[in-house]
Amino acid sequence: EAGVTQSPTHLIKTRGQQATLRCSPISGHTSVYWYQQALGLGLQFLLWYDEGEERNRGNFPPRFSGRQFPNYSSELNVNALELEDSALYLCASSPGQGSSYEQYFGPGTRLTVT
Amino acid sequence: QKEVEQDPGPLSVPEGAIVSLNCTYSNSAFQYFMWYRQYSRKGPELLMYTYSSGNKEDGRFTAQVDKSSKYISLFIRDSQPSDSATYLCAMSANAGGTSYGKLTFGQGTILTVHP
């Protein structure tokens, strides 16, 4: 069974630009979660989507946004990039709302902002 | 104060040793307790999850949860060099609260098992 996939693997952007990161969940999973893993800050929750709806959001500014498509894949958009947005962005999926504790992670997208 | 505290280590042990990894937490709403393993430049891998208090065993791994003390542990028996990684504890709450759906992670403990 294929795991969570993310693209691209690496992304280099300039401050002020926009970044788009993509995630495909495990087949049969309806919930997708986004986390930021910045050096020294650990894993921080960003967003949770289930059945196309945003269910919860972490303490991040509105320039972090996303969406979930009908096939349950998801996109994370980061606008007006800042240097401190440089981090590993991890996507996870779970079978559904009731199994939100059972999250399986992808390999991540490493975003570098220069 | 962070909701979840985890000793970052690093922890270095000889092959075959029993490893003990621990986390403490402050949020009483946490009901699910998870352990993840993360190899360098990879995504975290779910090792085990436990609901409420008690023990759970899976092969060489045993997870323990003591909700009265707000303390969780992961024991690794007969540790192997391939166990060398960062171990992260994570916690989540039941439905109905603002924490629902999100995992709150500890900082991670770096473990090295040397031959």
Interface residues (C-beta under 8 A of the other chain):
Chain A: V4 S31 Y33 Y35 G42 L43 F45 W48 D50 R55 N56 G58 L90 Q97 G98 S100 Y101 E102 Q103 Y104 F105 G106 P107 G108
Chain B: Y32 M34 Y36 K42 G43 P44 E45 L46 Y49 Y51 L88 A90 S92 A95 T98 Y100 G101 K102 L103 T104 F105 G106 Q107 G108
